[in-house]
């Protein structure tokens, strides 16, 4: 019912005029404030597009002082100038806690407090700056820890000791700090045993990576020295691991790092010495590995591979593509993953425009790949074609001393 019908005509006209004036005032005010609102929204979107990203480095024999941090804009693929986030010795590999502002790193050293062991360090994150504050450090119970992971529930970390040839697990305290590893089996420490066919690199065990299955039930540890992918049963609440089985790669392969598919049913292991990737079917309930394919990370026409080795392997968030780094060749291998059977098809290789891509990582949105050049002191940025999986260099390079790990904030 019109408001005018409720009042006498003489009273209704002034009231209607007042309402129209108020509406007009609000309309003018809305027009004046619209640019400001749009600007605020744009600023919020720009801030939301910024991702913190940390770089683990080698400090010994370099100008590096520890872990560096930068901001990566996921809208335009730009990376800010990195700054020092924490001063540490050889913080080579990093792992983000799944839910708390915490970061964990290995200290890839041969001795800690006079003992033949490296260290695992817990750090708190300042969300506004990305700066890191040390909470505590625990010995890794083996020399040269080279990789660390956090379980999906955030209750423990696992790490691989390359020099010691062992696996270690530590419970996470309520404050994010680490409990000391329990020695013994089952416990917080497993010593690997054996050797393989390469007399220079496989005279004994060299654990190179410790990755936790998506369901949090198992830890898979590729050991370069014995050509096995060891499977440990994980108890996150107690921070313990227990050997259960192993997957086998061809002799002399030197398994280094691995990546799980999102559903946890397949695992891809990159082999450092053979420059190959081996695909496994993984039984996530039983913890068993069955190989189904081994494929080269380089095209067949590249026959002279002297001094080459592989390093990192990463699956695209879409699950459609896999990438692996070739050191010596200074490239990233690009593979398509057959969604039915998991078979890999090599799409080609892309030069990183730097030297020695020990590590690289893909932004959480799947649009960008950042590659570290360990021997060029650089990080380069590539765009990822969502349809083909191929990489395109964005002409962007930033300086980072001896980058050996790239870790996004989520």
Helices and strands as residue ranges (DSSP letters): G 3-6, H 9-49, E 50-57, E 66-73, E 78-79, E 83-87, E 94-96, E 102-107, E 119-125, E 132-139, E 145-150, E 156-161, E 166-171, E 189-191, E 211-212, E 218-223, E 228-235, E 240-248, E 255-260, E 266-271, E 276-283, E 288-296, E 309-315, E 321-327, E 331-337, E 344-351, E 360-362, E 368-373, E 378-384, E 391-399, E 403-408
